[in-house]
Amino acid sequence: MKMTRKQVMKLKINKTVFLILMLICSSIVFTGCWNYREVEQLAIAAGVAVDKNEDGTIHITIEAVNIAGDGQVAYEPVYIEEDGRTFFEAARSAIAQEGKKIYWSHAKVVIVSQEIAKEDIVKYLDFLFRDAEAREDTWLLVSTEKTAKEILEGKGMLKAIVSFQIDDTMRSQKSISKFPFIELFEFFDRLFYKQVSPILPIISLTEQNDKKTPQIGGTAIFKGAKMIGNIDENHTKCMLWLRDEFKGGLKIIEDVAGTGENVTLEIFDSKSKITPVLEDVILKMKVDIEMDVSIGEIAGTTDFISKSGQEKLKKAAEEQIEKDIKKMYSIARDQYNADVFGFGRRVEMKMPEVWSQIKNNWDELFAELELDVNVNVAIRGSATTRTPLKIGE
Amino acid sequence: MNKEKISITQGIKMTILFLFGSTLVMGTGGEAGRDMWISIVAAIVLAVPLLLIYSRILSLFPGEDLFQILELNFGKFFGKLISIIFIWFAFHLGALVLRNFGEFIITVGLPETPAIVPVIMFGLLCIWGAKAGIETMAKCSDYFIIFVMVLLILFSILVIPSMDTDNLFPIMGEGIGKAMSGVLSSLTYPFGETVVFMMIFSALPHKKSAYKVYIPALLLGGFVVTSIALRNILVLGPATIKAVYFPSYSAISRVNIGNFLQRLEIAVTIVFILSGFIKITVCLLAATKGVARVLGFDDYRILVTPIGLLMVNLANIIYKNIVEMFDWAFEVWPYYAFPFQVILPVLIWIFIELKLRAKNKPKQTETAVEDGSSA
């Protein structure tokens, strides 16, 4: 059917009217958001410390970054402290105090006191897992100081905002290996598994230039949502080897071959092959660790760089690392009975049939699980020098 | 009545987007835990004969939609009765997806906005789409599929550093029964839902084209759904997948390249909006065409707005909250949808085949039907 000129014109006018209406509508509806938040209206949380008051309520300390109106970021931390019966309530009442709503998406660090960790961490921190605004890749740490608040109020060395410094330190875990690299989501994920013991890094304060600086080192061991103990930095290294998560760091070999001298090895790369083996119905864990090291420091004059010297060093290093790992293993197994290595999960992956039979009494089995560890150290070099320092004779 | 036509490739694109609909965001086959991808693959295998049956019914009566076929074969009264059942299914499905969309938006983006606001906005958009007709929707699919695929591939690559292959093992560690426990839920959501297309595929060009649309769309779309499920398991692990409402959203939120490229979750929203738009509009179109047919209207367009608004209403009242929505989607839906997607179509197919065989014993079935239907 052909349209007349008049009809076409009418259609065109209709279309124009419609378009204008659409434009007006969208300029009214889409130019604003009724629950909008301007940046200067927000207090941007960089980190938060969670403590428990004596009466059982929660005390939170938020380290916030102050944003001045005209886009200026003043690098001065502002502390907001608040009490509440739950974490969420405390976080909300901070608005009343500051007049600004706390913006959580940039929060890098959550520090909890040991007291809370030992009671039940989920009871206090469920909010972090649930709320859409809190990002899951935040660091969760346990403070071994009396409160968690002290840590945030410590002085950063290079950065004024302590939380940002902690974030940087956590990201450089690869070259330190003194604490585990656990992201918040990973911790929560492990909580779902009955047989794996979750772990978290530990944070404490040290004195530096008369200032108290936060320092991360060591591991808090959990059983379910309750912290049951902690291990120090050296044991943490051994634990990382058994988790195949050791990426790099130092290892001091004490009293090498009876010379009374200590050698510091820098470990560049380490790989652990962890296999469960069944020997006459007895489950055993077999761990083969291969590492590339370089001689970083020799505290003495003995020659460990020549071929025969290297042999000696290699043997001493392997023996000591094996010994240390076994010691750490017995702490985890006998003292805490906590499978922080995820051995149960390895059994599940490699031997699903075996696992389905033993999964309900893994705790008892783990208490008697034998570990067979075998370390192979490959010495790659000795930094830039060929000989040990010789003292003129 | 002037007939709209879409090409085979457009049909495939539309069906793929329909399959992505809410599935990519809400996930499917979750019962099987880390083996959910096995469940999904098995569901695809089971869906092949099912979709062949759909195609067979359609290809026996080219150019006719499901409602016409029902009336032709079951008579006016029973045909309309069965039509009403299918109309309800399309209408209900559209409302469910609309609500999924609303819940998604208020959960991840606008917690203080009432859920009805995104539902109304999206509903109006879909009404507009359905009014424009299937040809326009097909052209939309042409463009949307590019965005959706590029985003899916790009973000799946970006999230590779956050993957942990350990999450996949042991494969079928808890036995084949557990690995298959998600089959029914994956079959009914999303693959069986393509039954809705039977109600609008009268727009396809040739006799055999239903086959050429259904099967490639199932295989391609199924492949992507499986890959996304695999990706989510690799990134999140089975325990977290169970714990979060929107696995894809949580997975993509893990993207963090050099502390710089991060917070890309919004891409998931784009995928959802584009594919959800197609899915809801297809459902609305199907329901509206069905009502028009049952009531004997010439043009379905007059019905789009009222039915679309009813859909918005249903979406609004159907659940109390998001928990109920997920309980329904994963626990009730497989059993609720099974009769609509499997039992009824199979019965209809058997009935039609028997009827045709009885009617034209010596002659070849298909040619005979062609003559019969155009009469």
Interface residues (C-beta under 8 A of the other chain):
Chain A: N35 A132 R135 E136 D137 R171 F185 F188 D189 F192 Y193 R345 E348 M349 K350 P352 W355 S356
Chain B: T107 V108 G109 L110 P111 E112 T113 D166 F169 P170 M172 G173 E174 G175 L236 G237 A239 T240 K242 A243 S250 S253 R254 N256 N259
